[in-house]
Amino acid sequence: MPIRADQLREKEDFQKLILERLHEDNGYIIRPATAYNPAYAMDTEMLFTFLENTQPKTMDKLRGIYGEKTEKTVLNYINNEINKKNQSLVYVFKHGVEFDNGITLQLMYRKPATDFNPKLTELYNNNILSVMEEVYHKDGERIDLVIFLNGLAIFAVELKCNTSGQTYEDAINQYKRYRDPDTRLFRFKAGVFAAFAMDLNEVYFCTRLKRLSSFFMPFNRGNNNGKGNPHNEDGINVSYMWEDIWTKEKIILLIEGSYLLKLKLKLIRILIKKQKRKHLFFRDFINLGLLRN
């Protein structure tokens, strides 16, 4: 039986519910926060699990060249490519990482258009989604949830529970005042794609943290042509996040359509600032081609 919002009393209850749904419905692996590497914004164990499962021959070649330094070399190559001025986390997901010797490692596999090639389907299925709770991205600063694709951090989530007196606005304030935007997790283009501020009723997100200048946009479905989300009598108003958004298919669609999405989000951001658009609705993301009905 679905959990209703009035059954959640504290943020920890909300957090537990999301973890359960991600694991049971979307196949996420729940990982300990101790597995997080703040220097790389990665879960390196999950990264190498993905690489070994999908590209064992390539990894054997790299071991033949780098020996005991293979893992450290791979991590440094990936991190350096992500942090290059003309590249990004999105870029390495889409194009992989090429070593000086010409060997290339892929960091993501797209969903094939058909099932005619079982190997491509298997590679896609071997993409790993995982999540950690209570992650220290630096000493003294802890994030409620961090979501990973193949060991690389892609989303940060700060949660609030309305029934305990806090809302998404408190989460936004937390990001702006108490989260360092210069850590590896939040570094622009190299860190997470988005930082989500989320309560039981609404969701907002920011693609670039800049302390008090951080600009958060709503990620809501809209309610009778207004802001917010429709009331869900049998569940949580924001359950579409784990039911429809944080899925393997939608996340990979986001990465594949990132360039067009970036341009259109920039336009929408300008319109909101000029008050020509009051809200960013869930349907906007369907229209952007990021999401599918």
Secondary structure, DSSP 8 states (H G I E B T S, - for coil): ----GGG--SHHHHHHHHHHHHHHHH--EEE-GGG-BTTTTB-HHHHHHHHHHH-HHHHHHHHHHHGGGHHHHHHHHHHHHHHSTT--HHHHHHH-EE-TTS-EE-S-----SSSS-HHHHHHHHT--EEEEEEEEEETTEEEEEEEEETTEEEEEEEE--GGGT--HHHHHHHHHHHS-TTSTTT-TTTS-SEEEEE-SS-EEEESS--GGG---EE-B--BTTBSS----TTS-TTTHIIIIISSHHHHHHHHHTHHHHHHHHHHHHHHHHTTS----BHHHHHHTTSS--
